[in-house]
Amino acid sequence: QVQLAESGGGLVQPGGSLRLSCVASRSIFSIVTVNWYRQAPGKQRELVAAITPAGTTTYADPVKGRFSISRDNAKNTVYLQMNSLKPEDTGDYYCNAVRFDLNSWGKGTLVTVSS
């Protein structure tokens, strides 16, 4: 397994931006798919964005055009750039690294979008 640590959450006003980071304990992001999930209060965890080892990215419909996932293998870091934030983006955001032999999760970082 690999340890993942998210950071970058916080309180932001609607329309604002945040960049979340997911740092891995070892160099692995070039060989795993990395997912960002979020969980709003009282709701199920949902997939927000993903990036494959080949660099292919996918996004959930509610965040398309606003969120961007990227990877810096040299820094063992995956980012989630979140723009034009809305109150419904509020929740705990989790990083997940997955492969046939691996499924690791971070502890999450809280994003609150409120005026």
C-alpha positions in Angstrom: 0.0 0.0 0.0 0.9 3.7 -0.2 0.0 6.5 2.2 -1.9 9.4 0.7 -2.3 12.9 2.3 -4.7 15.5 1.0 -4.4 19.2 1.7 -5.6 22.5 0.4 -9.2 22.5 1.7 -10.7 25.4 3.5 -13.5 28.0 3.5 -14.1 29.9 0.2 -16.9 32.1 -1.1 -19.1 31.1 -4.0 -17.3 31.7 -7.2 -13.9 31.3 -5.6 -11.1 28.8 -6.3 -9.1 26.2 -4.4 -6.4 23.8 -5.3 -6.3 20.5 -3.5 -3.2 18.4 -3.4 -2.7 14.7 -2.8 0.8 13.6 -1.9 1.9 10.0 -2.0 4.4 8.4 0.3 6.3 7.0 -2.7 6.5 7.4 -6.5 3.4 5.7 -7.7 1.1 8.1 -9.6 2.5 7.1 -13.0 1.3 3.5 -12.6 -2.1 3.9 -10.8 -5.3 5.6 -11.5 -6.0 8.5 -9.1 -9.5 9.5 -8.2 -10.8 12.4 -6.3 -14.0 11.7 -4.4 -16.1 14.0 -2.3 -18.8 13.4 0.3 -21.2 16.0 1.3 -23.0 15.9 4.7 -25.7 13.3 4.7 -24.8 12.1 1.2 -22.9 9.2 -0.4 -19.4 9.6 -1.5 -19.2 10.4 -5.2 -16.4 10.4 -7.8 -15.5 13.9 -8.9 -12.5 13.4 -11.2 -9.9 10.8 -12.2 -6.6 10.6 -14.0 -5.2 7.4 -15.5 -1.5 6.4 -15.8 -1.7 7.5 -19.4 -2.9 10.9 -18.3 -6.5 10.5 -19.5 -8.8 12.6 -17.3 -12.5 12.2 -16.6 -14.9 14.4 -14.7 -18.3 14.1 -13.1 -21.0 16.1 -14.9 -21.5 18.6 -12.1 -17.8 19.7 -12.2 -17.1 19.6 -15.9 -15.6 22.9 -17.1 -14.9 24.0 -13.5 -12.5 21.4 -12.0 -9.2 20.1 -13.4 -7.2 17.2 -12.3 -3.4 17.0 -13.0 -0.3 15.2 -11.9 3.3 16.0 -11.1 5.1 12.7 -10.9 8.4 14.3 -9.8 6.6 15.6 -6.7 4.5 12.5 -6.1 1.5 14.8 -6.2 -1.9 14.9 -7.9 -3.9 18.2 -7.9 -7.5 19.1 -8.1 -8.0 22.7 -9.3 -11.5 23.8 -8.4 -12.8 27.0 -9.9 -16.2 28.8 -9.9 -17.0 26.9 -6.7 -20.6 26.5 -5.6 -22.2 25.8 -2.2 -23.0 22.3 -3.5 -19.3 21.6 -3.9 -19.0 21.6 -0.1 -17.8 18.3 1.4 -14.9 16.2 2.4 -12.6 15.5 -0.6 -10.7 12.3 -0.7 -7.8 11.1 -2.8 -7.8 7.4 -3.9 -5.1 5.5 -5.7 -6.1 2.3 -7.4 -4.7 -0.6 -9.4 -5.4 -4.3 -9.5 -3.2 -4.8 -6.5 -3.7 -1.6 -4.6 -6.5 0.6 -3.2 -5.3 3.4 -1.0 -7.2 6.3 0.5 -6.3 9.5 2.1 -8.0 10.9 5.2 -9.6 13.8 3.3 -9.7 17.5 3.3 -12.7 19.6 4.0 -14.0 22.2 1.5 -16.6 24.6 2.5 -18.2 27.0 0.0 -20.2 29.6 1.7 -20.7 33.3 1.9 
